């Protein structure tokens, strides 16, 4: 086996990995850009140096940090593929994030519109809030750790480490992020003043700045306002300074911003589905076909076999157009009947089944425009819906969500390539022999029942989705993602439905 540092014509190799460029060189580890031979993909390889391999503490710390990274499951954060620990080498392979680091954009003098800054900010803040809520400690991030791909998706290098989180790191990260976006912000554009106000509140280091949760919610409201053109002028706030007067002003400004943004958001969405239901789309090609899966024995995710009765599964993921018809049908019902299709266990506090940012998504889809940085159309998959929404839609259609075993059985062990974001019937390499599209990609899909994550067998069952997505292509059709709640909504999470019997056509006279 060729080892790092060997003098040879062939690239040095560690197991399945060919080592290429050295990305960084630390006291105990060296990080490489490498290619995984069996998978044909680029990865980042963190290798424990030879002098540290005999140090039990160094090995223990390295593996504990790898476990912390592997425990992070968020679409906006790079994933860990595997860790190897034997006498000769200790290393881990993690995802190579494709795109441009934000520090490269800044050095090139590029600027971003206020709306784009807010949307990218939402993506980062959502990922950081996810880590914060789960008590995950991280190393401080730098602009080079934020990678923007060609779909305008901003993802973070996985910086999780073992141990308790450090509040100073969170404050550092918010300051670095705010400072970076202030440099990239297009000054003088509509919305720039309000965006600057938000970023300067984030940058405060004296304990009065926004939390990640506040950043998420405030950015979401501001994004909606900018999308609708509701630009309201605000006076910018100077960066935080020492002294009681400055702290008092900062608090008042923060409260004022939060209240203003929340009020505008509430006024903007109140009554949408009761007084102004969406107009149903015009005639579309039929994407609601169901495909028969015969009874028989099918392989499960753990490699065993199970017997299934015949069922029928949607040939495509549910589209934006189809979901709009569902919302319109609910809006036509008397208020006392609008929970007709809800799951019996749905929380009574859930107000409706509108996806997050639905009005913007629906408007963009009807005009074949752009939503949240993505091209959309009526035949694109509906996203930003939770499990309760998917269940209610399926019930309205006379069906249900697929069981995990049914969902995998529909793939028929086909070799499917992960399809990118696009119309639900667009990818030619993500379709089974029976004509079922998008099981490996486009979006991950809710399934019916919670299940245990085999990586954490002592944990309780959790809701999950099946299949990879355009944001997280790992494991293709065999991918599974576990969630802490059925309320989770993501921009790469949709669903399809199944029926136990196929509806018969009406008899002709």
Protein Blocks (a to p, Z undefined) as FASTA:
>chain_A
ZZehiacfbdcdehjbccfbdfbdcfkbccdddddfklopacddddddfklmmmmklmmm
mmmmmmmmmmpccfkbccdfbdcddfkbccddddddedjdfklmmmnopacdfklmmmmm
mmmmmmmmmmmmnopacddddfklpccdfkopacdddfbdedjddfklmmmmmmmmmmmm
mmmpcghiahklmmmmmmmmmmpcnhpaccfklmmmmmmmmmmmmmnopacddddddddd
edjklmmmmmmmmmmmmmmmmmmmmmmmgoklmmmccddddddddfkbccdddedddddf
kopacddddddddfbdcdfklmmmmmmmmmmpcfklmmmmpcfklcfklmblcdehklmm
mmmmmnopaeehiacdfkbccehiafklmmmmmmmnopacddfklmmmmnnopacdddde
ddfklpmklccfkopghklgopacddfbdcddfklmmbccddddedddfklmghilmpcc
ddfbfkbccfkbccddddfbdcdddddZZ
